[in-house]
Amino acid sequence: MVAATLSLGGFFLALYLWLWKIGIVGEIACGAGTCEFVQTSPYADFLGMPVAFIGVGGYFALFVVSLVGLQPRWIDRREPTVWLAAVAALGVAFTLYLTYLEAAVINAWGRWCLGSAAIIAAIFGAAVVGLRKGGEADGRMGGS
């Protein structure tokens, strides 16, 4: 449930940034941050696609996998958690790359980007905890 909730939050955060990027949302709410500078940098696109749109797709995928794992048919199976951990690990790796760009190349930090980084790290952490708990349960069942 934690991963599903975090994924939904990440989805809406990325959706907001993507809608701003394509001109549907008027002003980006940054406070005193440099979000707009980060979002308009050449690094805000990856392989010709807005990074925020990649985030929309990634968080949507995480949300779907999370919901599948909550279904009665899948709740005792390990596969959804493994998929959640794998997709979240890709998200963490991509986020590390983007965070490096913010720090070393762009020299600016976007608050929304940092928020997304925290969300994807929390999803990955929840997935790892789920994997470890699943492994313990499997061990108890095998020993009975």
N, C-alpha and C positions, 0 to 999 in steps of 0.2 A: 504494500500500500504506500510505503514511503517513496519508493522509486516512481510509482505512478503519479503521485502528487508532485514530486520534484520535476518529473518529465513534463507534466502539464504546465507547471510554472515556467520551465525553460522554453517550452513551445511558445507560450505567449510573449515572453521576453524577445525571443528571436523573431517572432512574427511582427512585433512592434518595430524592431530595427529594420526588418525587410520592408515593411510598409513605408517607413520613412525613406529608405533608400530608393524606392521606386516612385516616391512623390505623393503617396496617398495621405500620409501623416505630415502636417505642416511643419512643426518645429520639433526637434528632438529635445527631450527634457534631460538636461545634463547637470543642472546646478552650476557649480564652478568648474566642472570637469572639462575634459577635452574630447568628449565623445564625438562631436561633429568632425573634428580634425581626424580622428581615427577612422570614422566611417566614410570619409571622403578620400582617404589615402589610397594609393594604388594597390595596397595590400588588403583592401576591403573586398576585393574580388579574388577568387581562386579558380583557376582554369576557366575564366570567363563567366563565372557565376558568383553572385553576391554571397559573401561568407554568411550573412544573416539567413539567406535562403537555405544554405547547407545546414545551418542550425535548425531551421524549421523542420526540415526533413529528418534530421538526426533525432531531435527531441520527439517528433511524431513516432518514429520507429521505436524509440525507447518506451514511449507511452503504450503503444500497441503490445510490445513484448511484455511489459509490466502487467497489462490487463489480462493477457493470455495466462500468465502465471498465477493470476488470482482466480481463475475459473476452476470449479470443482474437479473437472477432468484432469487438470494439469497441476493442481496445488501440491500434490505429493511427488511430483516429478522434478528432476534436476534440470532438464533441458532449458526451460524458460530463464532460469537464473544464470545458466552458462551463457545463453544468448545475450542476456542483459549485460553481463560482465564484459562480454566480447565487444558489443556495440559501444558500451560506455568507455571501454579501454581505447577504442578508436577515437572517441570524442575527446578523451583526456589527452591523447597524443596530439591531435589536431589543435586543441586548446593550448598545449605547451608551445607548439610552433607559433601560434598567433600571439601568445603572451611574450615570447621571445621577440617577435617583430615589434610589438608595442614598446618593449623596454630598450632594445638595442638598435632598432632601425628607425621607427617612427618617433621615438622619444616622447610618447604621450600615452596616457592611460585612459581608457574608456570605462566609465563606471558600469555601464551595462555589460561590457565585455568581461569585466572582473566578476560581476554578478553571475554571468553565464559560466565562467570558469569555476566558481564556487558550487554552482548547481551540478555541473557535470562531475566534479570531484565527489560531491555528496552521493550522487547516483552510483558512481563506481564503488564508493565505500559501502553503500548499502548492498550492492550486488556481491561484493567480496564477503561481507558478513553473512549474507544469505547462502553463499557457497560453503562457507565454513560451518554454519549451522546444519546445512544439508548433509555435509560429510559426517558430522557427529551423529546425526540421526541415523544415517546409513550404517555407521559403525555399531550403534546400539542394536539396530535391527539384525545385523549379521551375527552378532554375538549371542542373540537370544536362542 
